[in-house]
């Protein structure tokens, strides 16, 4: 059986790196939410026009 690594090297994480990543994820989330809401409204309007 192979030996497992038991030593881990930790590097310093700067807050600017974390905030940039979180800001990018937040922007993607809000864009996806906006387009999901718009698609739902369009779908409901089309359903109303076809079967309403």
BAFI-3210 file (N, C-alpha, C; in Angstrom, 3 decimals, decimal comma, padded with zeros to 6 digits):
// residues 52
n [1|2|3|4|5|6|7|8|9|10|11|12|13|14|15|16|17|18|19|20|21|22|23|24|25|26|27|28|29|30|31|32|33|34|35|36|37|38|39|40|41|42|43|44|45|46|47|48|49|50|51|52]
n.u [000,841|000,528|002,334|000,786|000,539|001,441|002,071|001,265|001,439|000,708|-000,471|-000,409|-003,478|-004,906|-007,209|-008,126|-008,000|-009,935|-012,241|-012,463|-013,046|-015,472|-017,042|-017,209|-018,615|-021,005|-021,936|-022,403|-024,394|-026,494|-027,011|-027,862|-030,141|-031,716|-032,155|-033,458|-035,852|-036,932|-037,292|-039,193|-041,392|-041,915|-042,574|-044,898|-046,595|-046,795|-048,086|-050,496|-051,463|-051,788|-053,442|-055,163]
n.v [-001,172|002,235|004,996|007,626|011,160|013,144|015,672|019,029|021,955|025,191|028,142|031,728|033,379|036,045|038,677|040,121|038,336|036,445|038,059|038,960|036,587|035,868|038,069|037,723|035,292|036,123|038,014|036,334|034,713|036,586|037,412|034,995|034,546|036,761|036,289|033,856|034,556|036,280|034,473|032,760|034,493|035,150|032,612|032,066|034,100|033,347|030,847|031,750|033,271|031,298|029,233|030,657]
n.w [000,000|-000,761|000,662|002,465|002,165|004,866|005,520|005,176|003,275|003,994|002,511|002,522|002,418|000,859|001,582|-000,609|-002,734|-002,042|-001,910|-004,558|-005,887|-004,658|-005,380|-008,133|-008,242|-007,043|-008,890|-011,097|-009,994|-009,519|-012,141|-013,322|-011,796|-012,492|-015,281|-015,086|-013,777|-015,698|-017,837|-016,691|-016,378|-019,078|-020,041|-018,510|-019,466|-022,152|-021,860|-020,796|-022,961|-024,891|-023,763|-022,218]
ca.u [000,000|001,355|002,320|000,002|001,204|000,945|002,544|000,569|001,999|-000,342|-000,003|-001,190|-004,572|-005,196|-008,642|-008,448|-008,214|-011,218|-013,320|-012,603|-013,722|-016,852|-017,746|-017,497|-019,688|-022,231|-022,390|-022,951|-025,647|-027,548|-027,354|-028,657|-031,443|-032,459|-032,610|-034,429|-037,120|-037,449|-037,753|-040,424|-042,466|-042,231|-043,262|-046,255|-047,368|-047,109|-049,098|-051,758|-051,942|-052,175|-054,542|-055,915]
ca.v [000,000|003,436|005,895|008,835|012,385|013,613|017,047|019,959|023,305|026,192|029,425|032,861|033,768|037,460|038,964|040,608|037,163|035,861|038,975|038,966|035,346|035,948|039,068|037,085|034,317|036,867|038,580|035,232|034,301|037,569|037,367|033,778|034,755|037,715|035,636|032,821|035,224|036,749|033,301|032,289|035,437|034,953|031,321|032,205|034,921|032,512|029,881|032,491|033,648|030,104|028,491|031,539]
ca.w [000,000|-000,881|001,811|002,276|002,586|006,156|005,714|004,305|003,237|003,927|001,996|003,000|001,537|001,065|001,494|-001,952|-003,576|-001,673|-002,271|-006,016|-006,263|-004,186|-006,185|-009,418|-008,050|-006,757|-010,154|-011,889|-009,358|-009,756|-013,565|-013,548|-011,162|-013,320|-016,506|-014,707|-013,508|-016,985|-018,584|-016,052|-016,719|-020,499|-020,159|-017,976|-020,394|-023,331|-021,459|-020,661|-024,288|-025,672|-023,163|-021,321]
c.u [000,896|001,239|001,509|000,759|000,594|001,377|001,847|001,229|000,850|000,256|-000,923|-002,252|-004,929|-006,679|-009,042|-008,733|-009,587|-012,363|-013,527|-013,357|-015,198|-017,662|-018,107|-018,625|-021,017|-022,796|-023,016|-024,291|-026,771|-027,960|-028,219|-030,047|-032,306|-033,010|-033,590|-035,803|-037,747|-037,997|-039,061|-041,597|-042,882|-042,998|-044,695|-047,134|-047,735|-048,168|-050,463|-052,322|-052,431|-053,418|-055,460|-057,247]
c.v [001,249|004,308|007,142|010,032|012,867|015,037|017,947|021,329|024,288|027,495|030,521|033,214|035,204|037,723|039,467|039,431|036,555|036,756|039,030|037,728|035,391|036,956|038,486|036,077|035,018|037,469|037,505|034,772|035,285|037,603|036,149|033,917|035,680|037,033|034,495|033,407|035,705|035,584|032,762|033,192|035,265|033,655|031,414|033,052|034,116|031,468|030,555|032,845|032,447|029,452|029,371|031,832]
c.w [000,000|000,366|001,484|002,803|003,901|006,460|004,697|004,408|003,060|003,421|002,516|001,958|001,862|000,850|000,108|-002,896|-003,306|-002,127|-003,776|-006,483|-005,859|-004,996|-007,547|-009,312|-007,795|-008,039|-011,047|-011,318|-009,649|-011,225|-013,873|-012,948|-012,003|-014,562|-016,210|-014,442|-014,810|-017,802|-018,008|-016,406|-018,173|-020,694|-019,652|-018,883|-021,633|-023,008|-021,349|-022,039|-025,085|-025,075|-022,298|-021,828]
res [x|x|x|x|x|x|x|x|x|x|x|x|x|x|x|x|x|x|x|x|x|x|x|x|x|x|x|x|x|x|x|x|x|x|x|x|x|x|x|x|x|x|x|x|x|x|x|x|x|x|x|x]
***
